[in-house]
């Protein structure tokens, strides 16, 4: 499994999501640093990429080309379900 985590330095929800990802990936036997590619919207190219995908807020994760915004990943149970489904 590989995923991209889109964040910003000032985003409180990004910090929460990162913590949950580390915990859940550990439970699934995955290493956060190996699985997750962190991408900051402070990088103008990253921001432009998200805007082209009609995404205007972070945090967002992308797994296998599918985007998941904060509304779908804010609670740990929903995030775990998404990670489990994409681990297969």
N, C-alpha and C positions, 0 to 999 in steps of 0.2 A: 504494500500500500504506500502511495505517495500522496501528499496533499500540500496545497499552498495555503498559507495563512496570511491574509491581507490585514495590516494593522496600521496604527499610527502611535507615535510616542506618547501622545496626550490622551489616548482613549482608555478609559477605565474598564469598559467592557472587554477590550482586547486583552487586558491583563487577566481578567476573570476567565476568559475563554482559553488563554494559553495555559493557565493553571489546570483547568479541567481537561484539556487535551493531554497534558503531561500525565495526569493521573489515569485517565481512561486508556491511553495508549499503553501505559505500563501494565494495566490490568489485562490488556489484549496481547501482551507479550511483545509489544513493539517499542522501539527506541525513538523518542521524540526527535532527537537530533538527526536521526537517519531518515525518518519519515516526513518531517515537516520542513518545508521551505518557507521561511518568513519573508514577506515582502512588504515594505513600508511605503505608504502613500506619500511620504516626504520625498520619495524619488518621483520626479515628474513623469517618467515613462510608465511607472506602475500606476500612478493616478490616471494617466491618459488611457491605459489599458482598461481599468475599471470603468471609466466613463464611457468607453466604447461598448462595454457590456451592460450599460444602463445601470451601473451600481454607483450610488453616490454616498455611501456610508460604510464604515467598518465597525466591527470586524466582519469579515467574510472568509469562508473557506471554499476552496475548489478541490474537488476530488473527482478524478476521471472526467474532467470537463464540465461537471455539474457544480453550480454555485449554490452555497447555502449562506443566507444572511442571518443576522442576529436574531430575527424573529423566529427562525427555525432551529437555532442552535443555542438559545439562551439558557435552556435548562439542561442539566447534565444527562437526564434520561433520554431526551431527544438526540443529543449529541452522541451518546453511546450507541443508540439505534443506528444512526447514520454511519458511524465508524464501523460497527459490526457488519452492516450490509455491504460496505465497500471493502471489507477485509477479504471477502470470499473470492 
